Amino acid sequence: MSCASCASSGNGSPRGCKSNGTCGTDSCNKLTVFDWLGNMETPSGKAPFSMVEVRFKNSRKEFFTLAEGLSVAVGDPVITEEESGYDLGLVTLTGELVRFQMKKKKVAEDSEEISKIVRKANQKEIDKWHALRDQEPKIQKRARELAIGLGLEMKLSDVEFRGDGRKATFYYTAENRVDFRQLIKDMAQAFSIRIEMRQIGLRQEASRLGGIGSCGRELCCSTWLTDYRSVSTSAARYQQLSLNPLKLAGQCGKLKCCLNYELDAYRSALKSFPKPELKLQTEKGVAVFQKMDIFKEQLWYAYKGEWMNWHQLSLDSVLEIIDKNNKKEKVQSLEEYTNESTNASEVPEAVFENVVGQDSLNRFDLPKRSKNKRKKKRKPNRPQSNA
């Protein structure tokens, strides 16, 4: 049982990564959890944990109880018990690590919402599941046409069929409340299945659809990120980033989740820096903060009225000036604490050279011929006279 992009070869075995979890598309490598307890044996006298984690289409995961006497491994297709039917999913986690995951997601072991796994799926059920997955794009297109015909302001982003084919869940995004009662009636009549509408946020939509981020890698929300914390513009201000919506927004249209990754490190580093609104008092004039470099611990100040002339100071020098100002002492000027000048004449020569040397990048291009160059006319051969 492979992902949709791998399909299967002639003998029935999947192509591509052969369900080894290395293709990184659709279902093989999405939101996987490394079982760091997999190589450890269960203590003697203790039964293995009777619950497993099963993943369905995209990022939907649920916990199930194993039937008595049933043993499954990671990657096995199993039939799960559902209301008036069944569903088919892949086992993604077994053993004691499932207990940690349930505790992390605050799922009680004795919860009545936890269903059980009936048995392993047979080949006929797997083929039916693949056939249903192939029909989802066509069903989604038709459902969008019905929604547009009713004038509903909503976006149907994904469709998920249940393993038995009796029910389909339509995921949609909308800014306002949508009355889709008539839409459900029309879809139930057109598709002859049970319909469930589920509204999701823009971040959840991006995680289900997937894509490539500006970093060149797959989206974090579609590969490993499970909790979507709120991201504010203050995260960009702490990291000295320009507030450009085109650069700070992800494919979901919201601020990028990666703005929170290094935020704690920046906030802890900024504790040792003075506040930007604090001014330095000198006999030459009042110096105002311009910018800072957190990694190099450098700050730039400029005198009032001399905004084009910046003075680069180290963090220790600025703290020393502030300490003297607190004692109501003024320093002579910023030039006494300014670092070495960084004029163009004194900038050290670059030691780095690119791997291709100093050759031009277009050195392999054919030389362009001048258009104004006139073609030389060939002179006709003169007839030789017989002497």
Protein Blocks (a to p, Z undefined) as FASTA:
>chain_A
ZZfklmpafkopaghjoonopnopajlmgoiacdfklmpccdehiacdfbdcdddehjbc
cdddddehiacdehiacddddehiadddddfbgcjllmmmmmmnopafkbcklccdfbdc
dfklmmmmmmmmmmmmmmmmmmmmmmmmnopacddfbdcddfkopaccdddddfbdcdfk
lmmmmmmmmnopacddddddfklmmmmnopadfkopacfklmmpmbdcdddfklmmmnop
acdfklmpcfkopacfklmmmmmmmmmmmmmpccfklccddfkbccddfbdcfklopacd
ddehilmlccdddfklmmmmmmmmmnopacfblmlmpccdfbfklpccdfbdcfkljadf
klmpccdddfklccdddddddddddZZ
